[in-house]
């Protein structure tokens, strides 16, 4: 579970930055070279590469170098980690609200009788 938590933490940290989220959104349309991606942002290439390395180190993207061109590819399976975590949180909160609803409706039924 600790490993799972560290992985989720890393993904959330990587997605906390708007530039990195924009890269993920862009890569959702298909693989793109680093140069093409970087051209969309008003930052220097070395600064942009830090974002790429953060996304890559947290498993959200893969990069493949062919000659002088490095291409970024979205790792959609890694996003499933977030889906699983969010589904678990949703289940926990739905159970809590269901218990609260039962408690409130049961108390109302007792008071009415």
PyMOL CGO cylinders between C-alpha atoms (Angstrom):
from pymol import cmd
from pymol.cgo import CYLINDER

trace = [
    CYLINDER, 0.00, 0.00, 0.00, 2.91, 2.38, 0.75, 0.3, 1, 1, 1, 1, 1, 1,
    CYLINDER, 2.91, 2.38, 0.75, 4.26, 1.84, -2.76, 0.3, 1, 1, 1, 1, 1, 1,
    CYLINDER, 4.26, 1.84, -2.76, 0.79, 2.47, -4.19, 0.3, 1, 1, 1, 1, 1, 1,
    CYLINDER, 0.79, 2.47, -4.19, 0.55, 5.67, -2.15, 0.3, 1, 1, 1, 1, 1, 1,
    CYLINDER, 0.55, 5.67, -2.15, 3.97, 6.90, -3.30, 0.3, 1, 1, 1, 1, 1, 1,
    CYLINDER, 3.97, 6.90, -3.30, 2.97, 6.29, -6.91, 0.3, 1, 1, 1, 1, 1, 1,
    CYLINDER, 2.97, 6.29, -6.91, -0.31, 8.19, -6.49, 0.3, 1, 1, 1, 1, 1, 1,
    CYLINDER, -0.31, 8.19, -6.49, 1.54, 11.02, -4.72, 0.3, 1, 1, 1, 1, 1, 1,
    CYLINDER, 1.54, 11.02, -4.72, 4.02, 11.26, -7.59, 0.3, 1, 1, 1, 1, 1, 1,
    CYLINDER, 4.02, 11.26, -7.59, 1.28, 11.39, -10.20, 0.3, 1, 1, 1, 1, 1, 1,
    CYLINDER, 1.28, 11.39, -10.20, -0.59, 14.09, -8.29, 0.3, 1, 1, 1, 1, 1, 1,
    CYLINDER, -0.59, 14.09, -8.29, 2.60, 16.14, -7.86, 0.3, 1, 1, 1, 1, 1, 1,
    CYLINDER, 2.60, 16.14, -7.86, 3.34, 15.80, -11.57, 0.3, 1, 1, 1, 1, 1, 1,
    CYLINDER, 3.34, 15.80, -11.57, -0.17, 16.92, -12.49, 0.3, 1, 1, 1, 1, 1, 1,
    CYLINDER, -0.17, 16.92, -12.49, -0.17, 19.83, -10.02, 0.3, 1, 1, 1, 1, 1, 1,
    CYLINDER, -0.17, 19.83, -10.02, 1.59, 22.04, -12.55, 0.3, 1, 1, 1, 1, 1, 1,
    CYLINDER, 1.59, 22.04, -12.55, -0.53, 23.61, -15.34, 0.3, 1, 1, 1, 1, 1, 1,
    CYLINDER, -0.53, 23.61, -15.34, 2.23, 23.22, -17.93, 0.3, 1, 1, 1, 1, 1, 1,
    CYLINDER, 2.23, 23.22, -17.93, 2.48, 19.50, -17.25, 0.3, 1, 1, 1, 1, 1, 1,
    CYLINDER, 2.48, 19.50, -17.25, -1.30, 19.12, -17.39, 0.3, 1, 1, 1, 1, 1, 1,
    CYLINDER, -1.30, 19.12, -17.39, -1.27, 20.91, -20.76, 0.3, 1, 1, 1, 1, 1, 1,
    CYLINDER, -1.27, 20.91, -20.76, 1.38, 18.50, -22.01, 0.3, 1, 1, 1, 1, 1, 1,
    CYLINDER, 1.38, 18.50, -22.01, -0.74, 15.54, -20.89, 0.3, 1, 1, 1, 1, 1, 1,
    CYLINDER, -0.74, 15.54, -20.89, -3.80, 17.07, -22.57, 0.3, 1, 1, 1, 1, 1, 1,
    CYLINDER, -3.80, 17.07, -22.57, -1.83, 17.63, -25.80, 0.3, 1, 1, 1, 1, 1, 1,
    CYLINDER, -1.83, 17.63, -25.80, -0.39, 14.11, -25.78, 0.3, 1, 1, 1, 1, 1, 1,
    CYLINDER, -0.39, 14.11, -25.78, -3.93, 12.77, -25.47, 0.3, 1, 1, 1, 1, 1, 1,
    CYLINDER, -3.93, 12.77, -25.47, -4.26, 13.62, -29.16, 0.3, 1, 1, 1, 1, 1, 1,
    CYLINDER, -4.26, 13.62, -29.16, -1.19, 11.58, -30.06, 0.3, 1, 1, 1, 1, 1, 1,
    CYLINDER, -1.19, 11.58, -30.06, 2.59, 11.37, -29.77, 0.3, 1, 1, 1, 1, 1, 1,
    CYLINDER, 2.59, 11.37, -29.77, 4.49, 14.60, -30.38, 0.3, 1, 1, 1, 1, 1, 1,
    CYLINDER, 4.49, 14.60, -30.38, 8.13, 15.62, -30.49, 0.3, 1, 1, 1, 1, 1, 1,
    CYLINDER, 8.13, 15.62, -30.49, 9.56, 17.58, -27.58, 0.3, 1, 1, 1, 1, 1, 1,
    CYLINDER, 9.56, 17.58, -27.58, 10.32, 20.46, -29.94, 0.3, 1, 1, 1, 1, 1, 1,
    CYLINDER, 10.32, 20.46, -29.94, 6.71, 20.71, -31.09, 0.3, 1, 1, 1, 1, 1, 1,
    CYLINDER, 6.71, 20.71, -31.09, 5.44, 20.49, -27.53, 0.3, 1, 1, 1, 1, 1, 1,
    CYLINDER, 5.44, 20.49, -27.53, 7.89, 23.08, -26.25, 0.3, 1, 1, 1, 1, 1, 1,
    CYLINDER, 7.89, 23.08, -26.25, 6.92, 25.53, -28.99, 0.3, 1, 1, 1, 1, 1, 1,
    CYLINDER, 6.92, 25.53, -28.99, 3.46, 25.77, -27.43, 0.3, 1, 1, 1, 1, 1, 1,
    CYLINDER, 3.46, 25.77, -27.43, 4.80, 27.18, -24.14, 0.3, 1, 1, 1, 1, 1, 1,
    CYLINDER, 4.80, 27.18, -24.14, 6.47, 30.53, -23.40, 0.3, 1, 1, 1, 1, 1, 1,
    CYLINDER, 6.47, 30.53, -23.40, 9.37, 28.97, -21.50, 0.3, 1, 1, 1, 1, 1, 1,
    CYLINDER, 9.37, 28.97, -21.50, 12.90, 28.00, -22.39, 0.3, 1, 1, 1, 1, 1, 1,
    CYLINDER, 12.90, 28.00, -22.39, 13.64, 24.50, -23.68, 0.3, 1, 1, 1, 1, 1, 1,
    CYLINDER, 13.64, 24.50, -23.68, 15.70, 23.57, -20.58, 0.3, 1, 1, 1, 1, 1, 1,
    CYLINDER, 15.70, 23.57, -20.58, 12.78, 24.62, -18.35, 0.3, 1, 1, 1, 1, 1, 1,
    CYLINDER, 12.78, 24.62, -18.35, 10.38, 22.66, -20.53, 0.3, 1, 1, 1, 1, 1, 1,
    CYLINDER, 10.38, 22.66, -20.53, 12.62, 19.60, -20.33, 0.3, 1, 1, 1, 1, 1, 1,
    CYLINDER, 12.62, 19.60, -20.33, 12.31, 19.68, -16.53, 0.3, 1, 1, 1, 1, 1, 1,
    CYLINDER, 12.31, 19.68, -16.53, 8.56, 19.27, -16.97, 0.3, 1, 1, 1, 1, 1, 1,
    CYLINDER, 8.56, 19.27, -16.97, 9.11, 16.41, -19.41, 0.3, 1, 1, 1, 1, 1, 1,
    CYLINDER, 9.11, 16.41, -19.41, 11.47, 14.68, -16.97, 0.3, 1, 1, 1, 1, 1, 1,
    CYLINDER, 11.47, 14.68, -16.97, 8.95, 15.07, -14.13, 0.3, 1, 1, 1, 1, 1, 1,
    CYLINDER, 8.95, 15.07, -14.13, 6.18, 13.54, -16.23, 0.3, 1, 1, 1, 1, 1, 1,
    CYLINDER, 6.18, 13.54, -16.23, 8.48, 10.76, -17.40, 0.3, 1, 1, 1, 1, 1, 1,
    CYLINDER, 8.48, 10.76, -17.40, 9.85, 9.95, -13.95, 0.3, 1, 1, 1, 1, 1, 1,
    CYLINDER, 9.85, 9.95, -13.95, 6.31, 9.60, -12.64, 0.3, 1, 1, 1, 1, 1, 1,
    CYLINDER, 6.31, 9.60, -12.64, 5.37, 7.30, -15.50, 0.3, 1, 1, 1, 1, 1, 1,
    CYLINDER, 5.37, 7.30, -15.50, 2.83, 9.58, -17.14, 0.3, 1, 1, 1, 1, 1, 1,
    CYLINDER, 2.83, 9.58, -17.14, 4.74, 9.79, -20.42, 0.3, 1, 1, 1, 1, 1, 1,
    CYLINDER, 4.74, 9.79, -20.42, 7.43, 7.84, -22.24, 0.3, 1, 1, 1, 1, 1, 1,
    CYLINDER, 7.43, 7.84, -22.24, 9.98, 9.38, -24.53, 0.3, 1, 1, 1, 1, 1, 1,
    CYLINDER, 9.98, 9.38, -24.53, 11.59, 7.70, -27.49, 0.3, 1, 1, 1, 1, 1, 1,
    CYLINDER, 11.59, 7.70, -27.49, 14.61, 9.14, -29.21, 0.3, 1, 1, 1, 1, 1, 1,
    CYLINDER, 14.61, 9.14, -29.21, 15.01, 8.57, -32.94, 0.3, 1, 1, 1, 1, 1, 1,
    CYLINDER, 15.01, 8.57, -32.94, 18.10, 10.30, -34.29, 0.3, 1, 1, 1, 1, 1, 1,
    CYLINDER, 18.10, 10.30, -34.29, 17.93, 13.85, -32.99, 0.3, 1, 1, 1, 1, 1, 1,
    CYLINDER, 17.93, 13.85, -32.99, 14.19, 13.84, -32.34, 0.3, 1, 1, 1, 1, 1, 1,
    CYLINDER, 14.19, 13.84, -32.34, 12.76, 12.89, -28.96, 0.3, 1, 1, 1, 1, 1, 1,
    CYLINDER, 12.76, 12.89, -28.96, 9.09, 11.96, -29.14, 0.3, 1, 1, 1, 1, 1, 1,
    CYLINDER, 9.09, 11.96, -29.14, 6.75, 11.98, -26.14, 0.3, 1, 1, 1, 1, 1, 1,
    CYLINDER, 6.75, 11.98, -26.14, 3.98, 9.40, -25.77, 0.3, 1, 1, 1, 1, 1, 1,
    CYLINDER, 3.98, 9.40, -25.77, 1.22, 9.47, -23.16, 0.3, 1, 1, 1, 1, 1, 1,
    CYLINDER, 1.22, 9.47, -23.16, 1.11, 6.45, -20.83, 0.3, 1, 1, 1, 1, 1, 1,
    CYLINDER, 1.11, 6.45, -20.83, -2.66, 6.10, -20.48, 0.3, 1, 1, 1, 1, 1, 1,
    CYLINDER, -2.66, 6.10, -20.48, -2.34, 3.15, -18.10, 0.3, 1, 1, 1, 1, 1, 1,
    CYLINDER, -2.34, 3.15, -18.10, -0.73, 5.43, -15.52, 0.3, 1, 1, 1, 1, 1, 1,
    CYLINDER, -0.73, 5.43, -15.52, -3.80, 7.64, -15.51, 0.3, 1, 1, 1, 1, 1, 1,
    CYLINDER, -3.80, 7.64, -15.51, -5.80, 4.56, -14.46, 0.3, 1, 1, 1, 1, 1, 1,
    CYLINDER, -5.80, 4.56, -14.46, -3.94, 4.79, -11.15, 0.3, 1, 1, 1, 1, 1, 1,
    CYLINDER, -3.94, 4.79, -11.15, -5.76, 8.07, -10.52, 0.3, 1, 1, 1, 1, 1, 1,
    CYLINDER, -5.76, 8.07, -10.52, -9.06, 6.59, -11.65, 0.3, 1, 1, 1, 1, 1, 1,
    CYLINDER, -9.06, 6.59, -11.65, -8.63, 3.76, -9.13, 0.3, 1, 1, 1, 1, 1, 1,
    CYLINDER, -8.63, 3.76, -9.13, -7.72, 6.15, -6.31, 0.3, 1, 1, 1, 1, 1, 1,
    CYLINDER, -7.72, 6.15, -6.31, -10.63, 8.48, -7.07, 0.3, 1, 1, 1, 1, 1, 1,
    CYLINDER, -10.63, 8.48, -7.07, -13.05, 5.54, -7.31, 0.3, 1, 1, 1, 1, 1, 1,
    CYLINDER, -13.05, 5.54, -7.31, -11.89, 4.33, -3.91, 0.3, 1, 1, 1, 1, 1, 1,
    CYLINDER, -11.89, 4.33, -3.91, -12.39, 7.80, -2.39, 0.3, 1, 1, 1, 1, 1, 1,
    CYLINDER, -12.39, 7.80, -2.39, -15.81, 8.07, -4.03, 0.3, 1, 1, 1, 1, 1, 1,
    CYLINDER, -15.81, 8.07, -4.03, -16.84, 4.67, -2.57, 0.3, 1, 1, 1, 1, 1, 1,
    CYLINDER, -16.84, 4.67, -2.57, -15.66, 5.68, 0.93, 0.3, 1, 1, 1, 1, 1, 1,
    CYLINDER, -15.66, 5.68, 0.93, -17.62, 8.94, 0.86, 0.3, 1, 1, 1, 1, 1, 1,
    CYLINDER, -17.62, 8.94, 0.86, -20.73, 7.34, -0.60, 0.3, 1, 1, 1, 1, 1, 1,
    CYLINDER, -20.73, 7.34, -0.60, -20.69, 4.76, 2.21, 0.3, 1, 1, 1, 1, 1, 1,
    CYLINDER, -20.69, 4.76, 2.21, -20.35, 7.54, 4.78, 0.3, 1, 1, 1, 1, 1, 1,
    CYLINDER, -20.35, 7.54, 4.78, -23.20, 9.59, 3.35, 0.3, 1, 1, 1, 1, 1, 1,
    CYLINDER, -23.20, 9.59, 3.35, -25.36, 6.45, 3.09, 0.3, 1, 1, 1, 1, 1, 1,
    CYLINDER, -25.36, 6.45, 3.09, -24.72, 5.72, 6.80, 0.3, 1, 1, 1, 1, 1, 1,
    CYLINDER, -24.72, 5.72, 6.80, -25.55, 9.32, 7.67, 0.3, 1, 1, 1, 1, 1, 1,
    CYLINDER, -25.55, 9.32, 7.67, -28.73, 9.15, 5.62, 0.3, 1, 1, 1, 1, 1, 1,
    CYLINDER, -28.73, 9.15, 5.62, -29.77, 5.91, 7.35, 0.3, 1, 1, 1, 1, 1, 1,
    CYLINDER, -29.77, 5.91, 7.35, -29.03, 7.46, 10.75, 0.3, 1, 1, 1, 1, 1, 1,
    CYLINDER, -29.03, 7.46, 10.75, -31.06, 10.59, 9.99, 0.3, 1, 1, 1, 1, 1, 1,
    CYLINDER, -31.06, 10.59, 9.99, -34.01, 8.76, 8.42, 0.3, 1, 1, 1, 1, 1, 1,
    CYLINDER, -34.01, 8.76, 8.42, -34.05, 6.16, 11.21, 0.3, 1, 1, 1, 1, 1, 1,
    CYLINDER, -34.05, 6.16, 11.21, -34.06, 8.88, 13.88, 0.3, 1, 1, 1, 1, 1, 1,
    CYLINDER, -34.06, 8.88, 13.88, -36.89, 10.66, 12.04, 0.3, 1, 1, 1, 1, 1, 1,
    CYLINDER, -36.89, 10.66, 12.04, -38.88, 7.40, 11.89, 0.3, 1, 1, 1, 1, 1, 1,
    CYLINDER, -38.88, 7.40, 11.89, -38.36, 6.83, 15.63, 0.3, 1, 1, 1, 1, 1, 1,
    CYLINDER, -38.36, 6.83, 15.63, -39.44, 10.40, 16.48, 0.3, 1, 1, 1, 1, 1, 1,
    CYLINDER, -39.44, 10.40, 16.48, -42.56, 10.17, 14.28, 0.3, 1, 1, 1, 1, 1, 1,
    CYLINDER, -42.56, 10.17, 14.28, -43.76, 6.96, 15.91, 0.3, 1, 1, 1, 1, 1, 1,
]
cmd.load_cgo(trace, "trace")
